Amino acid sequence: MIRAAAAAAAPVVWANVVLPRLGLGLRGRTVANVGYAVGYRALFDGQPNWLSANGLRLGLAGAGAVVAGFGAALSVPAVRAALASSSSREPEVAAHEWISLHIPAGTVFAEETVFRGTLDPLLSANLGRGPALLVGALTFGLCHITPARAVGDPVLPTVVATTAAGLAFTLLARRAESATAPALVHLALNAGGALLTLRSTRGASDRNRPVAANMA
């Protein structure tokens, strides 16, 4: 039980205390998060089962649904306008690097290795599957307190939303018996959301750019 409590507390301390105090840029945080996740898995005997065919199948199906939803949202002018007007944050690196490297590795791989691949099985063995589901999801939500503050997002809604996401990701991982399924959905949500916001913002900039007059 002590080991399970330590496993639940460690990600919260890492995300809210240790990592911010390191003062790293995005690239440094990605390396640190990947290293932390690998060490966490080794310390607490995680089994993410990345090569599961069932995890791949369910993950691709879920990711496809997410992508379709983003595509539908982008076709609605009001949604595009809201995204363009509300998005003021730019990544520290080029968009293609952010979406192709830092989201998949520093966020998705790290979080799914820790939470679905390691913490949930450990909590389930010590608390039972029901309590483990709730504790793991809340832990996932609490890990987003300092990150939300850092970018100016409201803390409570962020914690609630990420706790709900943690519930869904864990249920999907349990069904697939693999962290691959939630990882693919997680990737589709984060990368798709980033692409959607960037496209909406750039589209608005293009529409607002003055058109040069043709020279006779």
C-alpha positions in Angstrom: 0.0 0.0 0.0 2.9 2.4 0.8 4.4 1.7 -2.6 1.0 2.4 -4.3 0.7 5.7 -2.4 4.2 6.7 -3.4 3.4 5.8 -7.0 0.3 8.1 -6.9 2.1 11.0 -5.2 5.2 10.9 -7.4 3.7 12.2 -10.7 1.9 15.1 -8.9 5.1 16.2 -7.2 7.0 15.8 -10.5 4.6 17.8 -12.6 3.8 20.6 -10.1 7.0 21.0 -8.1 10.1 19.3 -9.5 9.8 19.9 -13.3 8.8 23.6 -13.0 11.8 24.3 -10.7 14.2 22.9 -13.2 13.5 25.9 -15.4 13.7 24.0 -18.7 12.5 25.0 -22.1 10.2 22.9 -24.1 13.0 20.6 -25.4 14.4 20.2 -22.0 11.0 19.3 -20.5 10.4 16.7 -23.2 13.7 15.0 -22.4 13.0 15.2 -18.7 9.5 13.9 -19.0 10.6 10.9 -21.1 13.4 10.1 -18.7 11.1 10.4 -15.8 8.5 8.1 -17.4 11.1 5.4 -18.2 12.5 5.6 -14.7 9.0 5.5 -13.2 8.0 2.4 -15.2 11.2 0.6 -14.2 10.8 1.5 -10.5 7.1 0.5 -10.3 7.2 -2.5 -12.7 5.0 -1.0 -15.4 3.7 -3.1 -18.2 2.2 -0.7 -20.9 2.1 -3.5 -23.5 2.8 -1.2 -26.4 2.9 -3.9 -29.0 -0.7 -5.1 -28.4 -2.6 -5.6 -31.7 -5.9 -5.0 -29.8 -4.5 -1.8 -28.4 -3.5 -0.6 -31.9 -6.9 -1.5 -33.3 -9.0 0.2 -30.6 -6.6 3.2 -30.5 -6.8 3.7 -34.3 -10.6 3.5 -34.1 -10.7 6.1 -31.3 -8.2 8.4 -32.9 -10.2 8.3 -36.2 -13.3 9.4 -34.3 -11.4 12.3 -32.7 -9.9 13.4 -36.1 -13.4 13.2 -37.7 -14.7 15.4 -34.9 -12.0 18.0 -35.3 -12.7 18.0 -39.0 -16.4 18.6 -38.4 -15.6 21.4 -35.9 -13.3 23.1 -38.4 -16.1 23.3 -40.9 -18.2 25.4 -38.6 -17.3 29.2 -39.1 -18.3 30.0 -35.5 -15.9 27.4 -34.1 -13.1 28.7 -36.3 -13.7 32.3 -35.2 -13.8 31.3 -31.6 -10.5 29.4 -31.9 -8.9 32.3 -33.8 -10.0 34.9 -31.2 -9.1 32.9 -28.1 -5.7 31.5 -29.1 -2.9 33.7 -28.2 -0.2 31.2 -27.2 2.6 30.2 -29.6 4.8 27.2 -29.0 8.4 27.8 -28.2 9.5 25.8 -31.2 8.3 25.4 -34.8 4.8 24.0 -35.0 5.9 20.9 -36.9 8.5 20.1 -34.1 5.9 20.7 -31.4 3.3 18.4 -33.0 5.6 15.7 -34.3 8.0 15.4 -31.4 7.1 17.2 -28.2 3.4 16.2 -28.0 4.0 12.5 -28.9 7.1 12.0 -26.7 7.0 14.6 -23.9 3.3 14.4 -23.3 1.6 11.3 -24.7 4.4 8.7 -24.3 5.4 10.0 -20.9 1.8 10.3 -19.5 0.5 7.0 -20.8 3.6 5.2 -19.6 3.2 6.6 -16.1 -0.6 6.6 -15.7 -2.1 3.8 -17.8 1.0 1.6 -18.2 2.2 1.7 -14.6 0.0 3.5 -12.1 -3.3 2.0 -12.9 -2.2 -1.7 -12.7 -0.4 -1.0 -9.4 -3.4 0.8 -7.9 -5.7 -1.9 -9.1 -3.7 -4.6 -7.4 -3.7 -2.6 -4.1 -7.1 -0.9 -4.0 -9.3 -2.8 -6.5 -10.2 -1.7 -10.0 -13.0 0.8 -9.0 -11.1 2.9 -6.5 -8.0 2.6 -8.7 -9.9 4.2 -11.6 -10.9 7.2 -9.5 -7.6 7.7 -7.7 -5.6 7.4 -10.9 -7.8 9.8 -12.8 -7.7 12.4 -10.1 -4.0 12.0 -9.9 -3.8 12.7 -13.6 -6.0 15.8 -13.2 -3.9 17.1 -10.3 -0.8 16.9 -12.4 -2.1 19.7 -14.6 -2.4 22.4 -11.8 1.0 24.1 -12.4 0.9 23.6 -16.2 -2.5 25.3 -16.3 -1.2 28.2 -14.2 1.9 28.5 -16.4 -0.2 29.2 -19.5 -2.9 31.2 -17.8 -5.6 28.5 -18.0 -8.2 28.3 -15.2 -7.0 25.6 -12.8 -10.3 24.0 -11.6 -11.8 23.5 -15.1 -8.5 22.1 -16.3 -8.3 19.7 -13.4 -11.9 18.6 -13.9 -11.4 18.1 -17.7 -8.2 16.2 -17.3 -9.6 14.0 -14.6 -12.5 13.1 -16.9 -10.0 12.4 -19.7 -8.0 10.2 -17.3 -11.1 8.2 -16.6 -11.8 7.7 -20.3 -8.1 6.8 -21.1 -7.9 4.3 -18.2 -11.1 2.6 -19.2 -9.8 2.3 -22.8 -6.5 1.0 -21.6 -8.2 -1.7 -19.5 -10.4 -2.7 -22.4 -7.5 -3.0 -24.7 -5.1 -4.4 -22.0 -2.6 -1.9 -23.5 -1.5 1.7 -23.1 -1.4 1.9 -26.9 -5.1 2.5 -27.3 -5.3 5.6 -25.0 -2.0 6.8 -26.3 -3.3 7.0 -29.9 -6.5 8.8 -28.7 -4.5 11.1 -26.5 -2.2 11.9 -29.4 -5.1 12.6 -31.7 -6.7 14.9 -29.1 -3.5 16.9 -28.4 -2.0 17.0 -31.8 -5.4 17.5 -33.5 -6.3 20.3 -31.1 -3.0 22.0 -31.8 -3.4 21.7 -35.5 -7.0 22.9 -35.3 -6.0 26.0 -33.3 -3.0 26.8 -35.5 -5.0 26.5 -38.7 -7.8 28.7 -37.4 -5.4 31.3 -36.1 -3.4 31.4 -39.3 -6.6 31.4 -41.4 -7.8 34.5 -39.5 -4.4 36.2 -40.0 -4.5 35.5 -43.8 -8.0 36.9 -44.1 -7.0 40.1 -42.2 -3.8 40.7 -44.2 -4.0 43.6 -46.6 -4.0 42.6 -50.3 -1.4 44.4 -52.3 -2.8 46.4 -55.2 -1.8 45.2 -58.7 0.6 47.5 -60.5 -0.5 48.5 -64.0 
